[in-house]
Amino acid sequence: MVNRAAPPDTVSIEIGLLVEAIYQRYSYDFRDYAGASLRRRVLHATSQMGCATISALQERILHDREAFAQLLQYMTIPVSEMFRDPAYFLALRQHVVPVLRTYPSVRIWVAGCSTGEEVYSLAILLREEGLAERAFIYATDINPVSLAKAREGIFPIDAMRQYTANYQKAGGTAAFSDYYTAAYGNALFERSLCANVTFADHSLATDSVFSETHLVSCRNVLIYFNRGLQDRALGLFHESLCHRGFLGLGSKESIEFSRHAEGFETVNRRERIYRKVAE
């Protein structure tokens, strides 16, 4: 008796065709994103964009660039908060900053920066630790709308209570309200915080390393990738990091089962901070 695997369902076939069409038409590569998460996003987008089927959505985005830009907002999930997981930032202050102080200049890559909350969090931390003037941050994402919001540095005023609590738990040394001006229901953060920040389009799925860095912070991004794409991203981070550079990941992410695991040692297992092994 021949054992045959069950054929893929119609939705899976349509999603495969959709992501291939996106890659061929727009060069955005979602083909190695985690299946379950990708499925949820595509089905939600199909419904929200008024399409009866994923195939109808594919036809629409192939012929309408604005429709693709709309779809991209559902595919990339720009959700974050300032000083998210405060213990991570506290661990950076305790374990990473003392080493960064030994360099004449510091380069940090925030990969998958979304709408910029982590970028501003790191900028504040660097200022308080006396590193702001000689630290340069590369903030990258594949979503141009998210990058534009990040450049603006404007966040809902309603979120400031949570952000302030996070900041205090992260070892903040000032009044968080000193860093922004409240107006019209929003908080506008100091422009000087981004004086040494470069926001740029970069895809972990298709692009290569662009600079040597001392710290890479890529949190809550790899969970949306399959194993192959996770390995690719971790390879980029390893290549980008200087001798004994640091890598920070999200709370549900790890390098332990990656093919790059031997290239890093653990600095703080709980907060997912690693250091490149000397070569």
C-alpha positions, 0 to 999 in steps of 0.5 A, a space after each residue: 500500500 502506497 502512503 501518500 501525504 495529504 494534498 495541501 488545502 486550497 488556502 495553503 495553495 493560494 497563500 503559496 501563489 500569493 507570496 510568490 506573486 509578491 516576490 516576483 512583482 515587488 521583491 518582498 519575500 514572505 516565502 519563508 515566514 512561519 506558516 501559521 502566522 502567515 496564514 492568519 495575516 493573509 486571511 485577515 487581510 483578505 477579509 479587511 480588504 474586501 476580497 472574496 478569496 486570496 486569489 482575488 487579493 492576489 489579482 488585486 495587488 498584482 495590478 494595484 501598487 496601492 493595494 499592495 502597500 495596504 496589504 503590507 500593513 497586515 503582513 508586517 504587523 507593526 506592533 511594539 512599545 517603548 522599553 518593552 520587556 524592561 528587564 532586557 534594557 536593564 540587562 543592556 545597562 548592566 552587561 552590555 553598556 560597560 563594554 560599549 564604553 570601551 569603544 571610541 564609537 559604537 554602532 547599533 543595528 535595530 533590525 525590524 524596528 517597526 514604528 520606532 519604539 525600540 529605537 527611541 528606547 535605546 536612544 534614551 538609554 544611550 543618552 543616560 549612559 553617556 554614549 549618545 554622542 558617539 553611538 550610531 543607530 541603524 534602524 531598519 524595516 521592510 515596511 515604508 509606512 512604519 519607517 515613516 512613523 518611526 522618523 516622526 517620533 510621534 506616539 499616542 499620549 495614552 501609551 505614555 503611562 505604560 511607557 513610563 512604567 516600562 522606562 522606570 523598570 528598565 533603570 531609567 534615571 530621569 523623568 520620562 516626560 522630559 523626553 517628549 512634548 504632549 500636544 493634540 493627544 500625542 507625544 512628540 519625542 525630542 528630535 535630538 534623540 535621533 540625531 545619530 539614527 539612520 532609518 532605512 529599508 532592509 529585508 532580512 529575507 533578501 538583503 545582505 550585511 551593510 555595516 560592522 556593528 557592536 550590538 544587534 537588537 532584533 526582538 520579536 521578529 524571528 518568531 515570524 520566520 521559519 527555521 531556514 529564514 531564522 538561520 539566514 537572519 542570525 547569519 547576517 547578525 553574526 557577520 555584521 557583529 564586530 569581534 565579541 559583539 552583542 546580540 539581543 533577541 526577543 523573549 520567545 526567541 533563541 539561537 540554541 537550535 540554530 546552525 549559528 549557535 556555536 558562534 555565540 555565547 550566552 550573556 543573559 539567558 533570561 533576557 536573550 542576550 548573547 555575545 559573538 564568540 572570538 574567532 
